[in-house]
Amino acid sequence: MAFDPITMLTLTIAIAAAAALYLLLEWRGARDRSLLYWSGGFASITIGSSLALLRSQGYFFIGVWFANGLLVFAHWLFLLGVMRFVGRRPSRWWWALPLGWCLLLALPQASASALYMVTNSLLVGGLALRASQLLRLDAEHASLGTRQLHYTLLFHGLFYLGKVVLTLMPNALIDLASFRGVVIRVSLVEGVMAILLIALSMTGTVRYRRERQIELLAERDPLTGLFNRRAFEARAPAHLADVAVSRPGALLLLDVDHFKPVNDLHGHAAGDRLLMMLGELIQAELPDKSLCARLGGDEFAILLMDSDQAQVLALAENLRHRFQATTAQSFATPDAVTLSLGAVMLHQPQTDLAALIERGDIALYAAKRSGRNGLRVSTPAAEATSAPGYSAPSAIARANVGDSGRRGSSVA
């Protein structure tokens, strides 16, 4: 089969129609409006390429002006889809593009081929380059699909700008009605390749983001938005391996005192609000390079990095005081709703997270047994054996603070 213009247009119609249908089916599953815009763009290319077959039969208005207008409209939809994908809104200038294209109707058909080619190439190239620019995302948000789509649209846009230069060169033969001219034939070949690559890149882009969103949802506690226990256990080893004498850390466990009366007296919705409030409080006070999670029920964990004992105590005290002040105003219960905390100080790399959590639980429930609303600090005895000459007893230490009779959180 010869790759003549009719054949290339037929391939374009088939590929664009398949891409439109595939992206529409993807949209029905993902409900991402970007896919709907992109599917509409390929549907426009399908219709435009079908109408372009009529130009050789003398239907200049439908086969040239309207067909090329649909090509511009398709790239306009591509740009809207990209804007939707990256969370941007189109400016008013982009909505004026259809009006600008309509002004070409005033041109005499006899001299319109070159001008149509220039105008069409400028609009398509500009739209593609703008979409490519929006997809230059930072490393945290970029994926293989977004990078592929970025570069595909970049080269596609540059190709159309190159067509402008070739069209304006002396002795350039451009005849849109009969598909005459090397520029037109090369453009048809590039169109088939671009449609295929753009469709694949668009699908991969949205699918990766959807999979990433599912992955993030699987890692998050649905009530508080913090990491769940599984995600905490997956991320903690990298943090624990970075602990050193010069970069101390701590595992801080938190448990709500008298949580059951909140549910019994105010309902489970009130209990959920209390946990959400505590999650927001932790996130607001959390230092950089730290990791926090809801382990389950009313128990939370914070893994602190680059934090010495004084900083850990200060954070615990702040959380305890702010939490008690908030619950005293919002939840009337026979006993004050407070926080008990257990901390494990770290000065060497650790590999056994389960053992650290167990030590933290021991310290936490020691704080509960001694009256609640306080902090117990545990220093790992294992570090004494791993650091020659280091003598730190395995201990759980606590002292009361003379603060209007309230219990506090300092190390004896």
Salt bridges, closest charged atoms under 4 A:
GLU26 OE2 - ARG207 NH2 2.96
GLU26 OE1 - ARG210 NH2 3.64
ASP32 OD2 - ARG209 NH2 2.44
ASP138 OD1 - HIS141 ND1 2.77
GLU190 OE2 - HIS156 ND1 2.72
GLU215 OE2 - ARG212 NH1 3.03
GLU219 OE2 - ARG235 NH1 3.14
ASP221 OD1 - ARG294 NH1 3.13
GLU233 OE2 - ARG229 NE 3.23
ASP242 OD1 - ARG247 NH2 3.45
ASP255 OD2 - LYS368 NZ 2.81
ASP257 OD1 - LYS368 NZ 2.62
ASP264 OD2 - LYS260 NZ 2.77
GLU285 OE2 - ARG322 NH1 2.18
ASP306 OD2 - LYS289 NZ 3.55
GLU317 OE1 - ARG320 NH2 3.04
GLU317 OE1 - HIS321 NE2 3.17
ASP335 OD2 - HIS258 NE2 3.97
GLU383 OE1 - HIS347 ND1 3.22
ASP403 OD2 - ARG406 NH2 2.23
